Amino acid sequence: MSTTTQTIELQTNAKAYRAGDPRTATMESTDHINRPSSADDEVHSHLQPNYTTAIPDGGYGWTVIASCSIMTFWYNGLSGSWGVIQTALLSTSLTNTPTATITFVGSLYLCLSVALGIFGVRLISYLGARWTSTLGVALLGVGEVGASFSTGSIGGLFSTCSLVVGAGCCLIYTISNSVPPQYFSRRLGLANGLVKGGGGIGATVLSIGLQALIDRVGTSWMFRVLGLATLLTGLPAAWLVKERQPFSKRKLIDLSLFGSVPFSALFVSSALGTFALFIPPFFLPLFAQSAGRSAQTGAALVAGFNACTTIGRTLAGPLCDRAGPTNTFLLTMSLNALSMLAIWPVAGGNLGVLILFAILNGVANGAFFVVLPTAVAKVAGPGREAVAMSVNTTGWMVGYLLGTPIAGILLQASGGADGENTDVQMYRPAIFYAGGVALLSAASVLVARLSLAKDLKMKV
C-alpha cells in the first residue's frame, strides 16, 4: 500500500472515529456525550499509530473467543457452584463454622478476581496475553487442588481457595474482558456473549457435577478432580490466546474516564450491583434446604439458575448490538431488582415460585457480565477499553467481598444459623437487602442512559 493511500485511510478512519462510527466502537453521533470534548486529543494520544486500522470483527478473534470461553467455563463454574460447595462444607467438615464465614471464603476470591484488575492489565502489557492467561489458569487449578487438603481448615481454605484461586481468576477475567475488544467492534456484544456464555455453561454443569462428586467421593476429592480438569483443559486454551495490538504501558489508571458522566454512572451501578449478584446462587441451596428440600434439589435449583445465566449471556450480546448496550443494561438491572423484590420474598416453600425466581434472576444475572463490558467499551472509546474495564471492575471489589457475607450476617441476626434449622421467613432481611441495592444499581444505569440521550427510543 502506498504512503498516500495509507494517509487517506488513516484520515478517513480518524474522521469516522470523531463522528462516532460504530466500526470504531463508539456510538452513532454520540461521541460528544460519551466524554468531554477536551479529552479528544488525550484519547487520540493513547492510540497506537496503526490502531485506526479496521477491527476485523472475526478472523483469529474467533479462536480467542473460544479460548476465553473455555477459561471462563472454569472460572465462572466455581463461582456459580460455590453455594453447593459451601452447603457441603457446612454439613460435613465445618459443621461448627458460621455460614457467614464460609460465604466469606467464596466472596474473598471473587473480590480478588476484580480488585487486582488494573494490575492484570499491566501484567498483560509485560508478559503478553498468552503467558498471562497461562499463569491465570495455573493458579486457578493449583489453588483448587490445594483446597482439597484444607476442607477441614478455614485458614487453609482462605489461603488456597480465596488467595491463590482469586489471583488466577483475576488474570482470566482480565483477559476475557480486554482481548476480545481488539478483534470485535460491530459484533462485540455477540463476542462477549459467547465468552460469558461459556461461564454460564460451566456454572450449570459444575452445579450438578460437583454435587455428584461430593456424594460419590467427598469434598476433598471433588476439589482435586476440579483442579486437575481445569489444568488439563484450560492450559491448552490459554496458550492460544494472543492480543492483536500490544497493550499500552503508559497508564495503570486513567482517572480522566471519570470526567464522563455515563462512565461514572456505569461505575456506580456496577459497584452497587455486585453486592447482590451472588446472593441467589450462594443462598438458594440453603434456602431450599430450609424449605424442606434435599441437597440434590438445592443443587438442581442452582443448576437451573446457572442455565438461565447462560441464556442471559447468550441473548444479551446480540441484544446489545441491536438495541444498544446501555439500553440493554437498564433492562437487565431492572429485571434483577424486581425479581428479588417481588418474587423471591413470596416464594416460601413453593418450589414453582422459587423456580420462576431462579429463571428470571438467572437471566438478568448472566446478562450483567455481557452487557456491562460492552457498554463500558462503547462509552470509553477505542484504545481505552482495557483500562476502562479494569477500572470499572476494581470498583466491584467491595461488593464482591462484602455482598454475600452481609446477607449471611443478616440471616444469622434474624435467627438463622444453618439450613436445617432455619425458617425461610428468616431469609427476608437478606433478600430485601439484595433487592434494595439492585434497585439502586438500576437507578444509576438510568442516570447513565439519560446522560447519553434523553430520547428513550434512541439506540445507545
C-alpha positions, 0 to 999 in steps of 0.5 A: 500500500502506498504512503498516500493511500495509507494517509487517506485511510488513516484520515478517513478512519480518524474522521469516522472515529470523531463522528462516532462510527460504530466500526470504531466502537463508539456510538452513532453521533454520540461521541460528544456525550460519551466524554468531554470534548477536551479529552479528544486529543488525550484519547487520540494520544493513547492510540497506537499509530496503526490502531485506526486500522479496521477491527476485523470483527472475526478472523483469529478473534474467533479462536480467542473467543473460544479460548476465553470461553473455555477459561471462563467455563472454569472460572465462572463454574466455581463461582456459580457452584460455590453455594453447593460447595459451601452447603457441603462444607457446612454439613460435613467438615465445618459443621461448627463454622458460621455460614457467614464465614464460609460465604466469606471464603467464596466472596474473598476470591471473587473480590480478588478476581476484580480488585487486582484488575488494573494490575492484570492489565499491566501484567498483560502489557509485560508478559503478553496475553498468552503467558498471562492467561497461562499463569491465570489458569495455573493458579486457578487449578493449583489453588483448587487442588490445594483446597482439597487438603484444607476442607477441614481448615478455614485458614487453609481454605482462605489461603488456597481457595480465596488467595491463590484461586482469586489471583488466577481468576483475576488474570482470566477475567482480565483477559476475557474482558480486554482481548476480545475488544481488539478483534470485535467492534460491530459484533462485540456484544455477540463476542462477549456473549459467547465468552460469558456464555461459556461461564454460564455453561460451566456454572450449570454443569459444575452445579450438578457435577460437583454435587455428584462428586461430593456424594460419590467421593467427598469434598476433598476429592471433588476439589482435586478432580476440579483442579486437575480438569481445569489444568488439563483443559484450560492450559491448552486454551490459554496458550492460544490466546494472543492480543492483536495490538500490544497493550499500552504501558503508559497508564495503570489508571486513567482517572480522566474516564471519570470526567464522563458522566455515563462512565461514572454512572456505569461505575456506580451501578456496577459497584452497587450491583455486585453486592447482590449478584451472588446472593441467589446462587450462594443462598438458594441451596440453603434456602431450599434446604430450609424449605424442606428440600434435599441437597440434590434439589438445592443443587438442581435449583442452582443448576437451573439458575446457572442455565438461565445465566447462560441464556442471559449471556447468550441473548444479551450480546446480540441484544446489545448490538441491536438495541444498544448496550446501555439500553440493554443494561437498564433492562437487565438491572431492572429485571434483577431488582424486581425479581428479588423484590417481588418474587423471591420474598413470596416464594416460601416453600413453593418450589414453582415460585422459587423456580420462576425466581431462579429463571428470571434472576438467572437471566438478568444475572448472566446478562450483567457480565455481557452487557456491562463490558460492552457498554463500558467499551462503547462509552470509553472509546477505542484504545481505552477499553482495557483500562476502562474495564479494569477500572470499572471492575476494581470498583466491584471489589467491595461488593464482591467481598462484602455482598454475600457475607452481609446477607449471611450476617443478616440471616444469622441476626434474624435467627438463622444459623444453618439450613436445617434449622432455619425458617425461610421467613428468616431469609427476608432481611437478606433478600430485601437487602439484595433487592434494595441495592439492585434497585439502586444499581438500576437507578444509576444505569438510568442516570447513565442512559439519560446522560447519553440521550434523553430520547428513550427510543434512541439506540445507545 
